[in-house]
Amino acid sequence: MKNIIVVRGAGDLASGVIHKLSNCGFDVVALEVEKPLAIRRKVSFCEAIYENEVKIDNVSCKLCENLDDIYSVLNEKKVALIVDPNGDYIKQIKPKIVIDAILAKKNLGTNKNMAPLTIGLGPGFFAGKDVDIVIETMRGHNLGKIIKEGYALKNTGTPGNINGVGKERVGYSSASGIINTIAEIGQKVEKGQILAQIVDENQKVHEVKASISGVLRGIIRNKSNIVSRLKILDIDPRMDEVKNCYTISDKARCIAGSVLETVVKYINTGNI
């Protein structure tokens, strides 16, 4: 397996990258935290941690427990996923390429010494110092731009605009505690509808209501232990776009295309 690629993170944007690379014949190993909190769970490979194996658009991802499991899953032509938030398996696997797709808005430890080619998605990485290449993740004219020197644009904290709706389509937790979800991904919801409840440490119940009407595109996994002000749901104001809840987004596909371009160029020419 000469072209193993390690991807740190397996949320929805990372999964778009993983899906593209796997479809193009690369052996992909995804590293995740023990309890990932993806919002768009139907298109996030990190759900394999809870389900053991998931499939997104004909690409399967399977949870692994050790290095032998990883190679076995790769031999099955599936994506291998393992709990490894610190990237300890990178030294054992010795991949040709490491991609940081955690989207933490800061660098959580990825560096150029991890592999011959290192790629960072979004803010927090300096191309040419922290990693070799940075991919722009901010929506707009430069989405997917391949940056060889410098930073990606800083996070604005404002979600992308859909049909004139921006920050209102994203919901955040009003308290820390255990979330009990009521609505399901793909469900049509109305403004003011209760979508979930958060039970805090004092057993007080905090209701999570829809800020707009639309389709619930994503919501955090039921019974998750969350902190206050955490992003927990995403509503698409387009009532007729239910299918989008179950497909990789345009943003993820754009970013994945830029990653693939970078990877193929490096493999074919040896240049960054």
Buried (B, 14 or more C-beta within 10 A) or exposed (E): EEBBBBBBBBBBBBBBBBBBBBBEEBBBBBBBBEEBBBBBBBBBBBBBBEEEBBBBEEBBBBBBEEBEBBBBBBEEEBBBBBBBBEBEBBEEBEBBBBBBBBBBBEBBEBBBEBBBBBBBBBBBBBBBEBBBBBBBBBBEEEBBBBBEEEBBBEBEEEBBEBEEBEEBBBBBBBBBBBBBBBBEBBBBBEEEBEBBBBBBEEEEEBEBBBBBBBBBBBBBBEEBEBEEEBBBBBBBBBEEBBEBBBBBBEBBBBBBBBBBBBBEBBBEEEEB
